[in-house]
Amino acid sequence: MDPLDRIHVDGDSTYMLMLEARRRGFAVWMCTPADLYTVAGLAHARATRVEVSAEAPHFVAEPAVDIGLDHFDVVWMRKDPPFDMHYVFCTYILDAVPPTTMVLNDPRSIRNASEKMFTLQFPQFITPTLITREVSRILAFAAEAPGRVVLKPWDGNGGRGVLVSRAGDPNLRSMAEILTGEGTTYVIAQHYIPEIKQGDKRIILIDGEPVGQMLRVPQPGDHRGNMHVGATVEACDLSARDLEVCAALGPVLRKMGLLFVGIDMIGEFLTEINVTSPTGIQEINALMGLSLERTLTDAVVARRMHLMQETTR
């Protein structure tokens, strides 16, 4: 996870998971990606045991020690994107955790389910999409679109680098050149979804089942439904389309070991499947009167018990 001094406890989902673990009497340890390493083929970390509290000081950390990750029952990977090669390399180290320890989400599946790219496996639910690093293809895609197009980095997060343009915009070529790094970096181009003005719906799935949702409404004049850039949150219901998407994704997520997932819907379209470090627990709790950290921890404990039974057979 990120360093403790960068955790904003008034909105952080990882903090809620840590707090719930301590409430149940579990020991909580943390490390950053830079603290991971392997010895003799086994994953280790320079880790710190942490006392977590709902009152300030929220974290009290003991001195860091070197420890094998096989010491733990569960290891959470809760580092925020960007999903770059540093992130990928962390998942390779987590591959070296023995099967008696449960890693969430499954590191192999995190690699195979890049947030914005994973949606391509469900083409029936996404808006027309082009992935390319060729500026000419982006221009042709925009020319064929019925309205505006969205351009965004394939590995971005938090609404950073998301641009909206249209065919005939004198800035479109320049936008495409900048985002592709003059044709060296892949970008995603999609048809613009006008319903973004009403909001971007985040749906939390635990073990493949939808358990809570919220609507993130962009600021006036903005097109990004990300809380990092000022979007506000509102209560909402799940539509028939939302439930259809969740029903299709659920079995796939369970099979891949993706226990905690956040999907994003704009209107009728699936836009992202967030598997690295989904957030929204505190906001959805407040809007819906839930305790998602308890629901999620219940699922973790149940899966851990199942793993123990499997590994002792």
RARALIN-V17842 format. One record per pair of residues at least 12 apart in sequence whose ideal C-beta (glycine too) atoms are under 6 Angstrom apart, sorted by the first residue. I is the first residue (numbers start at 1). J is the second residue. D is the distance in whole Angstrom. If there is no record, write none. Layout:
BEGIN
i;j;d
I;J;D
I;J;D
END
This chain:
BEGIN
i;j;d
1;14;6
1;30;6
1;78;4
1;79;6
3;32;6
4;59;5
9;58;5
11;282;5
13;279;5
13;281;4
14;78;4
16;281;5
16;293;4
17;293;6
18;52;5
19;52;5
20;293;4
20;294;6
20;297;5
22;52;5
28;50;5
28;52;6
29;47;5
29;49;5
30;48;6
30;50;5
31;45;4
31;47;4
33;79;5
33;90;5
36;90;6
36;93;5
38;93;6
38;96;5
42;68;6
42;96;6
43;69;4
43;93;5
43;96;4
43;97;5
44;68;5
46;64;5
46;66;6
47;67;5
48;61;5
48;64;5
49;62;5
69;97;5
70;98;5
70;101;5
72;101;6
73;304;6
74;102;5
75;101;6
75;103;5
76;104;5
78;277;5
80;277;5
81;157;4
81;276;6
82;155;5
83;114;6
83;155;5
91;107;4
91;110;5
91;111;5
94;107;4
95;107;6
100;311;5
102;304;5
102;307;5
104;259;5
105;258;5
105;275;5
106;257;3
109;256;4
109;257;5
109;258;5
110;275;6
110;276;6
113;275;5
115;272;5
115;274;5
116;154;6
116;188;6
116;272;6
118;273;4
119;270;6
119;273;6
125;245;5
125;270;4
126;269;6
126;270;5
127;190;5
127;191;5
127;193;6
127;269;5
128;191;5
129;190;5
130;189;4
131;186;6
131;188;6
133;180;5
133;183;5
133;185;6
133;186;5
135;176;4
135;177;6
138;176;4
138;189;5
141;189;5
142;167;4
143;167;4
145;191;5
147;192;6
148;164;5
148;166;5
148;192;4
149;189;6
149;192;6
150;164;6
150;190;5
150;192;5
151;163;5
151;175;6
151;179;6
151;187;6
151;189;5
152;188;5
154;186;5
154;188;5
158;226;5
158;228;4
159;224;4
159;226;4
159;229;5
162;224;6
163;175;5
164;223;5
193;266;4
193;267;5
193;269;6
195;266;5
195;267;3
196;223;6
196;266;5
199;215;4
199;216;6
199;217;4
199;225;6
200;216;5
200;225;3
200;264;6
200;266;5
201;215;5
201;265;4
202;214;5
202;262;6
202;264;6
202;280;5
203;263;5
204;262;5
205;261;5
206;295;6
206;296;5
206;299;5
207;259;6
207;299;5
208;250;3
208;253;5
208;254;4
210;246;5
211;295;6
212;284;4
212;288;6
212;290;5
212;292;6
213;236;6
213;238;6
214;233;5
214;283;5
214;284;5
214;287;5
215;234;5
215;236;4
216;231;4
216;233;6
217;231;6
217;232;5
217;234;6
218;231;5
233;283;5
235;287;4
241;268;5
242;265;6
245;270;5
258;275;5
260;278;6
260;296;6
261;275;5
262;274;4
262;278;3
281;293;6
END
